[in-house]
Amino acid sequence: MNIPLNNELAAVGDAAEATAFPVLDKFRGTWVTTNIIRTLLCTAALTALARALLLHGRATADRG
C-alpha cells in the first residue's frame, strides 16, 4: 500500500512547493487510514501474544 502512494507523491516533486493538492489529499487520507488499520492489527496481535503467553505460563505452572 505504501509503495504506490510514495511513488505518486514522488511524482509530484517537492511536497513543500506542490500544487497538486488532490494527490496530496488522497495521499494523506489513504496514509492515515492505512496507519490506523495497521495500528489496530498490531495491537490485536500483541494482545493475542500476551494472552497466549499467559495461558502457556498457567499450563506450565499446573504441570510443575
N, C-alpha and C positions, 0 to 999 in steps of 0.2 A: 504494500500500500504506500509506503513512504517513498520508494524509488520513483514511481511515476509522478508523484507530487513534487519531489525535488527536481526532477527533470523539467517540469513545467515552470517551476519557479526560476530555475537557472536560465531558461529561455527568455524570461522577462528581462534579465540583466540585473543591475544594481537595484535591490529592493528599496533602498532609501530614495531613489530617484524614479522609481517605477510609476508609470501612469496606467498600467494595465490592472486597474482595481478589481475587475471581475475575477481575474486569475488569482489575485491576492486574497480576495474574499473567499473564493472557493477553496484555496489552499488552507486558509485559517479555519474555516468551518469543518472541512474534512479532517484536518490535523487534530483539532480539539476533540472531535467525535471519536477518532481512532485512539487517541490517548486515553480518553475516558474508558472506552471499552477495554483497552489493554490493562489499565489500572484495575478495573473490576475483575478481570480474569486472573491477574496476578494475585490479587487479594484472595480470591476464591481458591486458587492453587495453594497459597500459603496456609489458608485455613484448613484445607484438606490435608496438607502435610502435617500440620500441628496436631490435627485430630488423629491421624494415622500413627504418629509417634506416641501420642498419649495412650492410644489403645494398645500399641505394641509394648509400651512400658508396663501397662497393667497386666498384660498377658505374661510377660516375662516375670513380673513380681509374683504372680499367682503360682508359677511353676517352682519358684525358688524355695 
